[in-house]
């Protein structure tokens, strides 16, 4: 299995706008071949985590059956209306692709 953690820095005050677009898009992504999980997550204040909370960062957590399924998703993402809707909301992104061992 392939796991992806994408960290997206969203413009201040625009997280809800981003999440609205993401939620709509995610419904279709979850139907793509090989998609096991596709969710958005926000940092929370958890005493035991000892982390600073950044309310402008959205993490997209994905699980795919294999790299081919992820590649197909990336190709579709680049052409998607979601990408157009969110391009002016996202300031920066970092993507980590991981393989389960």
Backbone bond lengths (Angstrom), bond angles and torsions (degrees), N, CA, C in turn:
res aa  C-N    CA-C-N  psi(-1)  N-CA   C-N-CA  omega(-1)  CA-C   N-CA-C  phi
1 X - - - 1.445 - - 1.521 109.79 -
2 X 1.311 114.38 150.38 1.453 122.82 178.92 1.528 108.13 -113.31
3 X 1.324 115.96 133.48 1.461 121.93 178.17 1.526 108.26 -117.40
4 X 1.312 115.48 142.40 1.455 121.46 178.02 1.521 107.92 -127.42
5 X 1.324 115.09 133.81 1.464 120.83 171.63 1.519 106.36 -123.59
6 X 1.315 115.00 110.34 1.462 121.24 178.71 1.522 107.92 -105.96
7 X 1.313 116.58 125.33 1.464 122.10 177.57 1.521 107.41 -105.94
8 X 1.308 115.48 117.64 1.460 121.25 -177.01 1.524 110.16 -114.42
9 X 1.312 116.48 121.09 1.464 120.38 173.59 1.520 107.15 -87.13
10 X 1.322 114.60 115.40 1.458 121.93 -177.97 1.523 108.34 -97.99
11 X 1.308 116.13 145.36 1.470 120.29 178.41 1.526 110.06 -55.55
12 X 1.324 115.51 143.03 1.462 121.60 -178.79 1.518 110.84 -53.39
13 X 1.322 114.85 132.06 1.459 120.77 178.36 1.520 114.52 80.95
14 X 1.318 118.14 3.19 1.469 121.33 -175.66 1.533 113.87 -113.87
15 X 1.337 117.29 7.76 1.465 119.89 -177.51 1.522 111.58 -61.02
16 X 1.310 118.52 -44.40 1.473 120.09 -179.44 1.532 111.33 -63.93
17 X 1.325 117.81 -38.04 1.464 120.86 176.00 1.528 110.26 -61.68
18 X 1.328 115.71 -43.38 1.460 120.04 178.83 1.532 110.23 -63.00
19 X 1.336 116.62 -47.88 1.469 120.27 -177.64 1.521 112.47 -62.74
20 X 1.312 116.92 -34.44 1.467 120.15 177.28 1.534 110.11 -61.29
21 X 1.313 116.82 -46.13 1.470 120.98 178.35 1.526 110.48 -66.26
22 X 1.337 117.04 -41.04 1.458 121.06 -179.50 1.525 111.21 -61.95
23 X 1.316 117.23 -47.37 1.469 120.91 -176.72 1.528 111.26 -58.71
24 X 1.296 116.65 -41.52 1.467 121.06 178.80 1.530 110.35 -64.81
25 X 1.322 116.47 -45.32 1.459 122.42 -179.03 1.526 111.44 -66.95
26 X 1.324 117.25 -40.01 1.464 122.07 -175.39 1.521 112.78 -61.16
27 X 1.318 117.26 -31.03 1.472 120.79 178.19 1.528 110.13 -56.60
28 X 1.318 116.84 -44.45 1.467 120.98 179.66 1.530 111.88 -74.88
29 X 1.315 117.55 -37.94 1.469 120.41 -179.66 1.519 110.11 -60.49
30 X 1.322 117.09 -41.18 1.474 120.34 -178.68 1.524 112.57 -62.80
31 X 1.318 117.81 -15.47 1.462 122.28 177.15 1.523 112.44 -91.40
32 X 1.345 117.19 -8.34 1.465 120.66 -178.89 1.529 110.43 -67.13
33 X 1.323 115.16 150.32 1.459 121.26 178.11 1.530 109.41 -58.19
34 X 1.311 115.99 128.03 1.453 121.26 175.10 1.511 116.68 86.20
35 X 1.319 117.85 -2.73 1.466 120.13 179.44 1.526 109.68 -80.00
36 X 1.315 115.76 123.53 1.458 121.69 178.39 1.528 110.30 -104.21
37 X 1.324 116.42 -39.76 1.473 121.04 179.65 1.517 108.74 -148.09
38 X 1.327 115.34 141.62 1.470 121.27 177.62 1.517 107.00 -154.87
39 X 1.332 116.09 98.72 1.465 120.78 -175.22 1.530 110.82 -135.66
40 X 1.321 115.18 160.89 1.464 122.02 170.95 1.524 107.57 -107.12
41 X 1.329 116.09 146.40 1.460 121.03 178.88 1.523 108.96 -140.86
42 X 1.329 114.55 146.35 1.462 121.61 177.17 1.519 109.25 -115.79
43 X 1.315 116.35 149.33 1.457 121.32 176.74 1.529 109.33 -67.75
44 X 1.326 114.70 145.58 1.464 120.19 176.96 1.524 109.17 -127.95
45 X 1.309 115.24 159.60 1.454 121.21 177.02 1.524 107.91 -82.37
46 X 1.317 116.18 106.23 1.461 122.15 178.49 1.522 107.25 -122.64
47 X 1.297 116.72 118.88 1.464 122.72 -173.19 1.530 111.24 -52.42
48 X 1.320 117.49 -41.89 1.463 120.40 -175.55 1.525 113.42 -75.45
49 X 1.319 118.32 -16.72 1.461 120.97 -176.07 1.529 112.71 -80.97
50 X 1.308 117.43 -25.48 1.462 122.61 179.95 1.530 111.74 47.70
51 X 1.293 114.74 54.10 1.460 120.03 179.26 1.523 109.28 -126.74
52 X 1.300 116.68 144.25 1.465 117.35 171.11 1.524 108.61 -71.49
53 X 1.305 116.09 138.07 1.461 121.03 -179.13 1.523 108.91 -92.39
54 X 1.315 115.52 125.47 1.462 121.46 177.40 1.522 107.66 -111.76
55 X 1.305 116.60 104.18 1.460 121.89 -174.61 1.525 113.85 -74.51
56 X 1.325 116.96 -4.55 1.462 120.36 179.09 1.532 112.55 -102.64
57 X 1.333 116.77 9.43 1.462 120.79 177.84 1.522 109.44 -110.26
58 X 1.325 114.92 127.46 1.460 121.88 174.97 1.520 106.74 -111.54
59 X 1.313 116.39 131.77 1.467 120.98 175.80 1.531 107.86 -103.58
60 X 1.311 115.12 129.25 1.454 120.50 173.11 1.524 105.44 -101.80
61 X 1.317 115.90 121.97 1.457 121.98 -177.86 1.519 107.68 -112.35
62 X 1.326 114.91 122.48 1.461 121.05 -174.01 1.522 110.21 -128.61
63 X 1.326 115.84 148.20 1.453 122.00 170.07 1.520 107.28 -133.45
64 X 1.339 114.43 130.76 1.465 122.30 -177.92 1.522 109.36 -126.67
65 X 1.332 116.23 150.57 1.460 120.63 179.91 1.524 111.89 -61.79
66 X 1.341 116.51 -39.86 1.458 120.18 -176.72 1.529 110.08 -160.21
67 X 1.327 115.94 174.44 1.462 120.77 -179.06 1.522 112.89 -65.28
68 X 1.327 117.57 -31.91 1.469 119.66 178.30 1.528 111.00 -62.72
69 X 1.325 116.77 -42.32 1.471 120.22 178.54 1.523 110.27 -64.31
70 X 1.329 116.70 -42.21 1.467 120.00 178.18 1.527 110.50 -64.02
71 X 1.318 117.33 -42.08 1.474 120.98 179.01 1.527 111.19 -60.80
72 X 1.330 116.73 -42.18 1.463 120.42 177.23 1.522 110.66 -61.64
73 X 1.332 115.89 -41.23 1.464 120.25 178.70 1.530 111.18 -62.99
74 X 1.321 117.02 -45.37 1.471 121.28 -179.12 1.527 110.30 -61.07
75 X 1.309 116.43 -41.47 1.471 120.23 179.00 1.530 110.68 -62.26
76 X 1.326 116.63 -43.63 1.470 120.90 178.51 1.528 110.96 -67.83
77 X 1.326 117.07 -38.48 1.466 121.93 -179.93 1.517 111.41 -59.21
78 X 1.311 117.42 -43.21 1.462 121.58 -177.83 1.526 112.50 -60.18
79 X 1.328 117.11 -27.15 1.466 121.81 -177.83 1.528 112.57 -100.75
80 X 1.312 117.53 1.08 1.464 121.04 -170.25 1.528 114.22 -79.15
81 X 1.314 114.97 154.57 1.462 121.48 173.55 1.534 109.99 -65.49
82 X 1.332 116.42 -32.12 1.469 121.51 177.33 1.524 110.79 -57.54
83 X 1.316 116.68 -44.09 1.471 120.88 179.84 1.523 109.84 -60.43
84 X 1.326 116.51 -41.42 1.464 120.41 179.07 1.527 111.61 -67.41
85 X 1.351 116.57 -40.60 1.464 120.95 -178.98 1.522 112.44 -65.84
86 X 1.328 116.67 -32.37 1.468 119.78 -172.80 1.523 114.01 -103.04
87 X 1.318 118.18 -8.25 1.473 119.43 -174.11 1.526 113.02 -58.87
88 X 1.331 118.35 -33.06 1.466 120.70 179.63 1.528 112.94 -88.48
89 X 1.339 116.38 -2.81 1.464 120.58 178.73 1.527 111.92 -95.28
90 X 1.333 116.80 -24.82 1.462 121.60 -175.11 1.525 109.93 -97.72
91 X 1.335 115.35 125.69 1.468 120.95 179.21 1.520 112.21 -89.00
92 X 1.344 116.14 -35.12 1.457 119.99 -175.64 1.522 108.39 -156.99
93 X 1.346 115.88 156.13 1.454 119.64 177.50 1.517 109.99 -146.42
94 X 1.316 113.91 148.82 1.455 122.70 175.05 1.518 106.40 -133.94
95 X 1.329 116.49 129.80 1.463 120.05 -176.77 1.519 109.51 -124.59
96 X 1.326 115.27 129.82 1.458 122.50 176.32 1.530 107.54 -116.49
97 X 1.334 115.98 127.83 1.454 122.02 176.36 1.521 106.89 -110.76
98 X 1.321 116.09 125.31 1.469 122.07 -173.00 1.518 110.35 -125.24
99 X 1.323 116.32 145.48 1.452 121.02 174.39 1.520 109.17 -110.61
100 X 1.304 115.16 132.90 1.456 120.49 178.78 1.526 109.86 -66.75
101 X 1.323 116.85 138.73 1.472 121.05 179.71 1.518 110.97 -121.23
